[in-house]
Amino acid sequence: MNLNTHETDLVFSIMRDLSGDFDHAQVRQRVGSRLLELLNAEYFASFVWDQDANKFLSCVQINMCLDNLSRYEAYYQFHDPITPMLQRRRKATPVSQVLSHKRLVKTEFFNDFLKQDGLCYGINYFAYDRGTNIGDVRVWRGKSAEDFSARDAMIIDAIGPSFVNALIRAHKLDETLPALRFSQISAQLQLTNREVEIADMLVVGFTDNEICQKLCFSKSTLRTHIGSIFRKSDLNRRTQLSQFLADQVNLLH
C-alpha cells in the first residue's frame, strides 16, 4: 500500500488500541475516531446487525446528527439502496462500487438522509464471525472531498482482522457481566428491543450521557423510553430496576 510514516503509525496505533479490553460500543467508537484521521474523512457511524429483528441497532457515531440517525434506525435503513449490498461483502467497499454516485444522489436515501448531515462519499466494512455480522464501520466524506479509492479499502481491510477480534473479545467480556437481562422478561412486560437495551444499561450503571452516545439519540428520546419502561414495569425509580429484574427472573424459575 506504500503507507507514509504518519499512516503507518496510525495503522499500528489502531491495532494496538484494538488489543485492549473494551465493550462493543467502545471498540467501534475508538476505531472510528482513528479511521477518520487515517482516511481524511469527516463522518463515522457504526451499527450492530440484529439477525432476529432483521435490522441495525446500537449505533455509535462521530460528527453526525443524533436525530437524523434515529430516523435511519426507524425508517431509512428499510429504504436503503446501498447497505444490503455492502453488507454481503466481506471486505471494505466504497459505496460507488455497488451504486454509482450519479444514481445515488437521485435517491430518497441520499437527499433525505445522507445529505442532511453532509455525507457524500462513503466506504463500509462489515465484520463477520463464523458467518455472523457482528458490527460494521461506515466512513463518509463531504461533497468537497474525493471518493474513496481501492487503496483506502485496502487500508481498512488491513485493520479488519484486529477489528473483528476486538469485537469478539468485547462480546465475551459482555458475557461476564451480570447474567440477568431484561430480554429474559421482555415478552411479559411487552418491552420493545430498544427498551430492553436501555433497561439493561441502566441496571449495569450507564449514565444518561453514555446511553445517548451509545444508542445515538437525544436525552428527550431517552426520557421517553425510560418513562415507557417504568410504566410497563409499574416502577418509578431507576434504583428499583435491578431488584425488580432479579425478582421477575426468579419467578420464571
N, C-alpha and C positions, 0 to 999 in steps of 0.2 A: 504493500500500500504506500510505501515511501512516506511514512509519517515524519513530520518535522519534530523537533525536540519538544515543543510545547504539547503537541498532540500525543506524542509517546508518553510524556509524563502524565497527561490526563487519563489515557487508557489504563496505565498501570495503577494510577490512583483509584480509578473506578473499581478495578479488580481487587485491590487491597481493601477498599471500603466494603465491597460485597462479601468479603470473607468474615465480617463481623456478625454478631447476633442481633438482628433487628426483626421487628414484626413485619408482616406482609406489606403494610402501607408504607412503613419507613424505608424498606428496600426500594420500592418503586419511586418514592419521593427523592431519595438520595441519588439514585441513578439518573433520574430525570434532570435534576439540577446540574449534574456534571455533563450530561449529554447536550444540554442547551449550549453550554460553553464550548464543548468539543466540536459541535456541528454548526456553530454560529447561527443558532435558531432562537426563537423568542417564546414559543408556546409549548407546553407539555401537558399531556393528560394520560392517565393510566387507569384501566378498569380490570375487574376480575370477572370472568365468564361464569355464570351460574347455569350449569347444564340443566338442572331440574326446572328452573324458571325460564330457561331459554332467553336470557338477556344478560346484559352487562351491569354490574353493580360495583359498589365500593370504590368510587372514583378518588384519585388524588390528582392535583393539578398545580401548575405553575403559570401565572400570568393569564389565567382565563377566568371569565365571569362565572361565579357560582350559580346564579340564576339561569344563565344560558346552559350550563352543564346539567342543571336539574331538568331543563326542557329536553336535553338529549336523552337522559335516562327515561323520561316519561313518554317521549314521542319520537324524536328524531332518530334514535337508534333503530326504530322499527321502520323507518323510511330512509335508510342509509344505503346509498348505491355502491359504496366502496368497501366498508369494513367486512362484510361477509366474504368477499373475495380475498381480501388481505388476510383474514383470519385463517383461511385454509392453507396459507403458505407457511412454511417452516423456516423462513429466513426473512431478514429485513427487506422491505419492498417499498419503493417510492409509490405514492398514490397514483402518479401519472402512468405507472406501468399496468395498472388494472383499469383505469379510466382516464382518457386524455383530459388535460386541463381545459381544453376548449369545450368539451362536453360537460365536465364537472361544473363549470361556472354557470351553466344553464339550469342546474337542478335546484329544487327547493332546499335540499340539504345544504348546498353551498350558500345560497342567498339568504336563507332564514336562520341558519345555524352557524356555519363556519365564518362567514363574512361578518357576522355580528361581533365577533371577537378579533377580527383582523387576520384570521387564518387563511392562507392562500395555497401554499405548497407543503405537502406532508409526506412523512415516511413512518411506517408502522413495523413493529416487531412483536410477534406473539410467541410467548414462552410455552413450551409443552413438556409435560412429564408423563411418559408412557402413554402418549396419545391424548392426554387431557390438557386443555388450555388452562394454564394456572395464573395467567397475568399477561399484561402487554405494556408496551410503550408506544406512545403516539406523539411524534415530534413534528412541529409545524413552523414554517417561516411566513413572514408577511409578504404582501404583494410587491414590495420594493426589492425583495431578495430573489435569488435564483432557485430553481427547482433542485431537489436532492439528486445526487448523482449515484452511479454504481459504486464509486469509492466510498461515499457516505454509508451506503448499505453494507459494504464490507467492514467498515469500522464497527458498526453496530453488531454485525454477526460475530466479530472477534470478541466482543464483550458478552455475547449471548449466553454461552455456557456458564459463565460466572453468575449471570443474572438468574438463569434457571436454577442453579444450585442454591443461590441465596433465597429464592422463593420457596424451594423445597425445605430448606432449614427453617425458614420462618413458619412454614406450616407445622413442622414438627414442634417448634417452640410454642406455637399456639396450643398444641395438643397437651402441653404440660401445664397450661392454665387450669383453674378450677373446672372440673368436668361438667358441672351443672350449666345448662344453657337454656335460654328461653325458647329455643327451637323445639325443645322437648315437650313444651306445653303450649306451643303456638296455636295448635288446632283448637284446643278447648277454650282459649282466650280469644280466638279469631284475630290474632295479630298478623299484620302484613309482614312480608320479608324485611322491609325497611325498619319496621317497629321492633322486630326481633334483633336486628343488628344493633339498634340504639339501646335497647334494654340490656343486652349483653355487655355493651361498652360501659353503661352506667354501673352495672354490677362490678365490673373489673376495676372501675375507678377513673375512667376517662373524664376530662373536663369538657365543658361545652365547646370551648375553642378547638380542642383536639378532635371532638366528634365532627364538628362542622368542617374542619380541614380534611379529615379522612373521608368523609362521605360527600363533601363538595356541595354543601348548601348553607343557607343563612341561619342565623340564630332564631329568627322568627319561624322558619320552617321546622327547626329542631324543637322549639317550644310546642308547635302544633302536634308533632309526633309524640312528644312526651305526654302531652295532655291526653292524647288518644290511648297511650299505654296505661296511664293512671285510670282513665275511665273504664277501660276493658278489664283491668285487674282490681278495680274498686279500691285503689290506693290513693294517697295524696302526698306522699313524701318519697324522695329517692332512696332514703335510708331504709325504707321498708322493702325495697325490691329484692335484696339478697335473701332475706328471711322468707319472703313470700315465695321465691323461686324454690328454695330448699323444701319448704312445706309442700308445695304442689307436686314436686318431683317425687317426694316421699310417698304421697298419696297414690301415685301411679304404681308404686311397688308395694 
